[in-house]
Amino acid sequence: MSTLLVIAKAPVAGRVKTRLTPHFTPQQAAELALAALEDTLAAVLATPAGRRVLVLDGRPGPWVPAGIDVVPQTAGGLDVRLAAAFSHVDGPALLIGMDTPQVTPDLLARGLDFSKTDAWFGPADDGGFWALGLSEPDPALLLGVPMSVAGTGREQRRRLTASGRAVRDLPELCDVDTPADAALVAATEPGTRFATLHAGLCAVTR
């Protein structure tokens, strides 16, 4: 079966979700990052997959549930780290990040179905992408793609089609980077850990 990959940072204050400050304190930003990661890993565990792997920058903690393998991220730019994440799999894989706590098992299962496509692309509303699925992973598809710019997603998808692969799109999602993003995602999925924590923090900071 296919592999689900999650690339993430350990939720350490001052190292994650720094764009949420100063609206939230560094500790609160880290707590929101943890909630987003827990929501993401819960969706991953609820999705049928041959293997589930957390590609982590930092030390794992008790928040890593059973059933998730943890491997360290490599050094380098984001394109290098994303490409290296696929080196941990042998066969089809779907790679996601920790910035979309609204992701569902149904969405992830769709991105693991390569019966009618060679690749899945999940666009983010900031011009990037939240998911990348490859029936035959190839690091060269990611290396050199300019990351964290408005045209990141467009260039990554162009790389896929230029390689001759059939590409299908997953729904566009909002990455949680800014306070406005956090509010939008929390309002969209009120039942998540992320939304519950966000509501509580906002009630305190008002």
N, C-alpha and C positions, 0 to 999 in steps of 0.2 A: 504494500500500500504506500501511499504518498506520505511525505513528511511535512509537518507544520513547523515553521521557524518563526521565532519571535526575537527581534533584535531590540535590546533595551539597555538602559542605564540603571544601576542600583539606585534606589530612591534616597539619596543622601542630600541633606540640606546644603544649598549653595552649589550643587553640581547638576541638578535636574530642574527643568521647568523654570529657568531663571527669568524668562520673559513674563512670567506671571507676577514677578515683583516689579514695583513695590506695592501693587494692589494687594498681594498676599505677602506675608513674611517668607523668608527662605524655608523655614520649617513647614509652614502651611503649604507652600509649593511642593515640597517633598512629600507631604502627606497626600496631596492630590495626585502626584505622580504614582505613589504607591497604590492608591485606589484605582487609578487607571490601569496599572499593571495587573492588579488582582482581577479586575473585570475582564481584561484581555485574556489572562491565563485561564480563567473560569470558562470563557467561551471556547478556548483552545481544547481544554479537557473534555468539553461536551461535544466536540466534533470528532467523528470517526476518522482516525488517521493511524498509519503504521507506527509513527514515531512523532514525538513532540519535543522540540528542542528550544531552550532559551539561550540565545547568544548574548552573553552579559558582559557589560563594561562595569566592573566592580565586583564586590563580594556578594554571593548569594546569602539570603537570610531566611528566617522561618516563613516568610511569605511565599517561598517557592513550594508549590504543592507537590505531593507525590504524583508520579506519572510524567513529570517534566524533567528531561535531561538538561543539565546546565554545562555549557562550554564557554570558554573565555572569548571575548572579541579580540580580533587582531588589532594591531596599531595601524594608524594611517587615516586618511580622509574617509568621509562617509562612503564614497564610491568603493574604496578598497575594502572597507569593513563589510559592506553589503555583499560584495563579490565573494569575500572570504566566508561569509555565512553559508553560502551554498556549497562550500567545500566539505561541509559536515554531513552531506547527504549523498546517497547513492540511488538516484532515481528521481521521480517527480517530486516537486516541493513547492509550497506556497510560503512566501516570506512576508511578514507583517511587522509593524512596529508596536510601540506601547502608547501611541498618541490617539488611539481611537477606541476608547472604552465602550463606545456604542456598538462595536462589532458583535455580530451574532453567529452562533454555530451554523445557521443556514447559509449565511454569506460565505463563511469559511469553507463549508462543504462544497459550495458551488465552485469556489476557486481551486478546489482539489480535484475537480472532475475534468480530466484531460481527454475524455472520450471523443470530443469533437473539436478540440483546439490544441495548439502547441503551447500557448501562453495565455495567462490572465493578467490584466492590468487594472489596478484599482486607483483611479485618480483622486487626488485630494483637492479641496476647494481653494487651496493657496497656490496651486500650480504644480505641486509635487505629486507624490503618489503614496498611498497607504498600503498597497499590496502588490506583489509581483509573484506570479506563478509560472514555473517553467517545467515542461514535461521532461526536458533534457537540460539541466542546469549548465550554464556556460559563463564563467566569470567575465569573459571579454565583453559580454553584453552590458555590463555595468561600469567597467573601468573607464575612467575618463569622462563620464557623464557629469556635468556641472551640478552639484548638489545645492539644495537650499536656496535656489533662485526661482524666479517666476516661470522659467522655461524648463525646469527639471523634468516634469512629467512628460511634456511634449517631446523632449529629446530622448527620454528613456523609451517611450512608446515607439518613436521613430526607429530606434535601434532594433527593437523587436521585429518590426515589419520589414526593415531593411535586411535582416538576416534571413528572410524568407519564411518566417514563422507565421502561422495563422494566429491571430490575436483576438481575444474577446475581452470585453470590458465588464468589470464589476461596478456597482453603483458608486457615485462620488460621495466621499465622506469628508467631514470636517476634522482636521488634525487639531488637537488641543495644544496650542502654542501660547496664545495670548489670553488675558482675562475675558475678552469678548468671545473667543472660541470656547473657553470653559463654560461660560454662561449658556451659550447656544447648545452645546452637547449635553449639558446637565438638564436643560429644558426639554430636549428631544427624547432623552431616555431617563425619566425620573426614577426608575426602579433600580438603577445601578448603584454600586458603592460610591462611584465618583459623584453622581448627582446628589446622593444623600449627604456626603461630606461637604460638597460645594454649598449646599443649602445651609448647613450648619455653620460653616465658616463665614458665609455672607451675612447670616443673622447676627454673628458676633461682631463683625467689622462695620455694620451699619451704624 
